[in-house]
Amino acid sequence: MKFKSNQTQVQDQITLNLGLEKKIQLNFDEGFISSDAGILLLQNADRRLELSKLASFCIRDKRLPWTVSHDVQKLLKQRIFGIAAGYEDCNDAVVIGKDAMHKLALGLLPTAKESGASQPTLSRFENSVDEVSLKALQDLFVHIFLKTRKKAPKKLRLYMDTTEDVVHGYQQLSFYNGFYQNYCYTPLFLFADCGFLLDAVLRPGNASPSESSVQALKRVVQNIKLAWPKTKIELACDAGFAVPELYEYCEEEKITYYIAGIGHAGFQYHSEETVSKCKREFEELGGRAYQLKKYAKPVDKTAMKAAWRKKEEGRMQEHFEDFLLIKKYCQFDYTAREWSRARRVIARCHYSLEGPDVRYVVTNSRDKNLRRVYEERYCPRAKCENWIKELKNYLKSDRTSCQEFKANQFRVLLHSFAYVLLWEIRRKAQMLHHTVQTIQLRLIKVAVTISELASKVKLRLPTNYPWKKQFLEALQI
């Protein structure tokens, strides 16, 4: 089929010949139409939380007042709303600056000659934020979180984890990281158990997992205790945060911690008897157990890998027929050379066709139910990894491509604020188990026509919009 366009073009009107009985006429005269009706939800969430207003108070504006066309709050709104709607780069400001819905969110009418800030203005804004402002913005997360709760909870669980932001240039303080095998930054994130982001710290690429973790936790805990002095705080982390400084701080502040421990010879010695019990039960039930050597380590690791590969490549029916798992728990007190005191360690042992799998958790909890401590207190920590994936994959928080480190830290905070607004929309719409991308596609990316009349602005959404109920719930203030 040949596509032929009429070369005559009058007032944005094009005639197309697609080989049909009738010609196709294409016009650019429908008026104001946008694909981002959900900007209304972002604007309402921002008004409820007062996020951009409070954030603007944290940033010192060094510009001369008579030269300012866009104040700090409008610049923050433009960047945060744009990121939440899927426009994560400053270059997108040229595209969305004249969009009717984005103009409404900035307090401008659709027919107004003014538009959003340009890309150079936003870039200068990102590079103008100093360290004092960055620290104030980081404290803002907890204050916003407190506004989402009507009363203080009896218990608050915190999850902390780190990730990588790969760099593709010569950004300041970007280094090669041997664990990630990339030139990168290693940001640190701290979440509440509901998924609310409480802190986001950009760190140099050569930072260890636990670096700055005590400072970040201290900043969050201090602000929480000022408002909720009676709330009990718990912390769950993976083995990267198993350092004495974090243990001691949690014990001083009476924080119950559940931190994974690395399975070294000392831990393996104390769990050896439990592993042997699992092996005996596995053999009694007809399973094929491998010979164990000192500290209950398997002798033939090659055979274990072959058994795992055979099970994974087998039919699903074989999986159910051959799968056998023995699970046991044990606990012991352990004193490491760098520890100031003995601490409680809980070991979880799995014994299956692949042999033993032992995990350790260091904790100061007094709960005697070992299974509950491991499965219900420590294991939910993995949810933190999914929230970080949402930040990176859907909100592009790893776009740390500025030359200056402070500008990149500010970018991480902007993307984190966008996550907070989408979290608030998700909460109000009662879509707690949906990802950020789902919220974007179902509630933000909605077609709308905008008509500006003498006394009002009309917004028309699709009649058969399938998520109307959730949209209206999220729209309520």
N, C-alpha and C positions, 0 to 999 in steps of 0.2 A: 504494500500500500504506500503510495507516494504522499508525502506531506508537503503541501505547497502553501506558502503564505502570500497573501496579496501584498504587493509592495506599497500600495497606497495606504497611508496611515493618517487618519484625521482625528485630532482630539482624543488620543488614547483609544482609538477604535481600530481593531484589526479584523480582517475577514480571512478565514481559514478555509482551505479546500481540502477535505479529507476523503474525497472520492465518494461522498454520499449524495443522495438526491438533492439535499439542501446544503447551502453553504453555512458555515459556522461563524457567528459574529462574536468577537471577544471585546469587552469594554472594561475599562478601569474607572467606573463611575458609580459604583454601588454605595460609596460613602465610607464611613468609619466601621471597619470590621476587624476584630482581633481574635486570636486563638488563645488568649490568656485571660479569660473571665475570672479565673481563680485568683488573680491579683487582688480582687476584693477580699478574699479570705485572708491573704497575707496582710493586707492593710488592717483588717479587723483584729487579727492576731497580734499585730504590732501595737494597736491601740490598747488591747487588753493588757498586754505585758509591759507596755511603754518601753519597748526595747530600744528603738532608734532614738527616742527622746533621752533616755538615760545614757545611752552610748554617746550621744552628742555632747553630754556634759563631761564625759571622760576625756574628750579630745580637745586639745588647745588649738584654736584656729589662729595662725600667725599671719593671715592675710590682712591687708588693709580693708577696713569695712566698706569704703566707697568703691572698691574694685570687685566686690563679691557679687556674683550673680546667683550662685547656688550655695546655700548655707550647709553646714556640716550635716545636719539631720537629713536634708534632701539627698546629699551625696551618699550617706549611709543607706537610705531607703532605696535609692536607685541600684546600688551594688547588691544589697542583700536580697531585694525582691527579684532582681535579675538572676542572681545565682539560684534562688529557690525555683524560678520558672524555667531553668535550664540554659540560661545565658551566663556562663561562668567567666567569660573573658571580658576585659575592658573594651576590646575591639567591638564587642556586640552592642556597645552603647550607641554606636552610629545607627545600628539597625532598629533597635527598640526605642530609641530616644523620642521618636515621633509616633509611636504606637499609642492609640487613644487610651487603652486601659492603663498603660504604664504612666501616661501623663496624668490621668485621674488620680493614681496612687500618690503622685508627687504634688497633688493639689492644683493641677492645671486643667483647664477645660480642653476638650478635644480640638476646638477650633483656635485655641491660643497659639500665637506665633512662637512663644517660648517652648522649649523642649528640654529634655534631660541634658545633663552635662556631657561634654564630649569625651572621647577617649583620652586625650592629653590631660584634661582637667582631672579625671579620675585617677590617672597614673600619678600625677603630682600629689594628689590627695593621699594615695597609698604610701608614697615615699616621704610624707611629711610627718607621720606619727612617730612620737618619741617614746622612750622607754617608760616614762611615767604614765603616759596615756595607755600604753599596752598593759601595764600592771593593773590600772584601774578597770580596763575592759575585761581583764581576766577575772577580777573580783565580781564583775557584773553578773556572771553566770549564776552564781549562788543566789544573788538578790532576786533575779528573775525566777529562779526555781522556787523560792519562798513564796512568790506571788501566786504560784499555781496551786498551793495547798491552803485550804481554809484553816486547818489546825495542825499542830505539830504531831507527827507520827510517833508511835512508841518506839519504832525501830526503823533505821534507815541503812540499807546495804549499798556499799560502793564497790564498783568494779574498775580496775585500772589496767591499761594495756598500752602497748606501743606498736608502731608500724613503720613503714618506710615511705618516703616521698622521693622518687627517683628524679634526679636533676639531669638536664641535658645541656649544661653549659658550665660556666665558672661562677656559680653563685657563691656568695660569701658564706663561709663555714660549712660548705658541702664537702664531704670527705668520702673516701672509699670505706664501706662497711663490709667486713669479712663475713658476717652472718648472712646478710642479704646479697652479698657479692655484687654490689652496685655502688656508684657514686650517688649519694642521697642525703636527705635529712631523716631524722628519726623522731617524729612528733610523739608526744605522750598525751593520752586522753583519759579522762576520769568521768565515769558515768554513775548516775543513780540507778537503782534497780528497776525503775520504770522506763529507762532509756533516755532520760534527760541528761544532756551534756553539761557537766559541772566545771570542766577545765580543759583547755587545749593549749599545750606548750610545744612550740617548735624547738627542736634541739639539734645541735650539730650532727653531722653524719657519723662521726666516730664515738658518739655517746653510748655508754652501756645502757642496757634496758632499765636499770634502777636509777640512773642518774637523774637528778631533779625530782625524783618521785616523792621524797620526804617533803621537799619544799612545796610541791603542788598539793599534796595531801594536807599539809599543815594549813595552807591558805584556805582550802575548802572547809576543813573541819572547824577552824576558828570562826569563820563566818556563819556556819551552821549552828554552832553552839551559842553564839550571841543571840540568835533568834529562838533556838530550841534547846535550852540547856538540859532538859530532861530526856531528850531523845538518845537512845542507844545506837551507836554507830558500829557497823560491821564492814570489813574489807576483805575482798577475795581477789587474788592475783595469781599469775602463773609463776613458774620457777625463775623467771628473769628478775623478779623482785625479791628473791630470797636473800636478803642482806641484813646484817645485824642492826644497821641504823633504822630500818623500817620496823623491825620487831620492837626495838626499844622505844621508838616514838609511839607506836600503837599501845604498848604497855603503859607508858606514862600517861597517855590521854584516855586510858580505859576503853580502847577500841578493840573489839573482838576481831581477830584476823584469821584468815584461812589462806595460807600461801603455800603453793606447791614447792616441794623440795626435790633437789637433784639426787637421783639414786646412786649415791657413792657407796663404798665398801662398808662404812659405818652403819648406814641405814640397812643395807642388805644383810648384815650380820644379825640384826635384831629381827628381821622379817624372815629369816631362813626357815625357822620352824613352821611358820604359817604356810610358806610355799610348799614345804614337804607334805603337810597335811592335805593341801589341795591336790598334790600329785597322787597321793594314796587314794583319795576319794575318786579321782578321775580314773585311775586304773580299776578300782572296784566296780565302777559303772560301765566298764568295757571300753574305755578310751585307751588310745595308744600314747603312753607318756614317754618323754625323752629322759635320758639319764642326766642327773644334775650333779654339778661339781660344787666347789666351795661357794658359800653364800647363795646357794640355790640358783646358780646360773646354769643354763642349758649347755651341754657339752657340744652337741652337733647343731650349730646354728644353720648350716646349709640345709639339713633335713627339715628344719622348721620352716625355712623360706620355701622349700619345695612343697611342703604340706599346705602352706598358705596359698601358694599359686594354684595348686590343684583344687582347693576349695573355691577359690575365686573364679576359676575358669569352668567349674562344674555346672550342672543344671540346677535350677532353683530347687527342685525336689530333693536333689542330693544335699543341698545346703540344710534343709530342714531335717533330713534323715541323719546326717553325720555330725551336725553341730552339737557339741556338748561343752558346757561351760560350768566351772566351779568357781565360786566367788567367796572370799573370806576377808575379814578385817582383823587387824591387830593394832595395838598401840604400845608405845614405849617412850620413856624420857631419854633425851639425848643432849649431850653437852659437846658442842664443837669447840675447837681451839679458839676461834675468834668470838665466841658467844660469852656473854657475861654471866649467864645462868643456864640451867637445864631447861629445856622446852619440850612440850608434848608433841609427839609425831604420830600420825595415824597412817597406817599402810593398808592399801587396798590391793589384794592379789586376785588376778584372774588366771585361771588355768584352763586352756583349751587345746585344740588340735595343734596350734602353733607353739604351745609351751606356756611358760609363765609370763605374765605381764604385771609388774608391780609398780604402783604409783604411791607417792608420799605427799602428805600435807602437814605442814607445821602450823600449829594453832595454839591459842591460849584459851580456847573454849572449854568450858567445864561439862559440856553435854556428854553423857556417857554412851549415848547411842551412836556408835561409830558409823554405821551406814548413813544415818541422817546427816551427820557432820560432813561426810564426803559428798553424798549425792544431792542433798538439799541446800547445803551451805556453800560448798566449794564449786561443784560442777556448774551451777548457773553462771559462773564467771564467763563461760564460753559465749554467752549472749553479747558480751562486750565486743567480741570480734565481728559479729554481724553488724552492730551499729557502726563500727569503724568502716566496714565495707560499704555501708550506705553512704557515709561521708565521702569516701574516696571514689566509688564507682558511679554514684548517682549525682552527687553534688560537686565532684571534681575538686576536693579539698587539697589534692596534691599538685595543683597548679602553682607551685612555689617557684616561679620563673623570674622573679625580680632579682636584681643584682644585690641589693642590700638585704641583710638578714632580718632587720626590723620590719622592712616592708613585707617580707615573706611571712613573718609572724602575724602581721596585721591581716594578710590575706587568709591565713588559716582561721583567724577569729571571724572574719566576714563570712566564710563558708560555714563556720560553726553556728553563727547567729542565724543563718538561713536554715540550718538543720533544726534549731530551736523553734523557729516559726512553723516549720512543717510538722514538728512534733506536736505543737499546740493545736494545729489544724486537725491532725490525726486524733488527738484526744477529744476535741470537741465533736468531731464527726463520728466518734465511737468506732474507729477503724484501727484499734490498737495493734492488731497483728498484721497490718499491711506495711509494706516497705515504703521508703520515701519515694521510690520510683512510681509505685502504684498511686500514691497520693498525688504526685505530679500529673500522671496520665489521666486520672479520674476526676480530680477536683481542680487542678490548676489549668491544664490544657483543655479548656472548654471554649467552643466558638461563641461569639457574641457580636451583635451589631449595636452600634452606638449612634444615637440621634440626639443632637443638641438642639433643644427648643428654646423659646424665649425665657421660660421660667423654670425649666428642668432639663435634665439629661436622661434619656431613656436607654435602658440596656435590655436587649432582647436575647434570651438564651433559647436553645432548641426546645421545642415542645415536648419531644420524647426523650429528653435527657435522662439516662437511666440512673444517675446518682443524685437526683434532685433532693431526696430526703437528706442524705449526708451533707450535701452542699448547703442546704438551709440550716442544718444543725451547726455546721462550722461557721456560718455567717452570723450567728447570734452573739451578741456582746455580753 
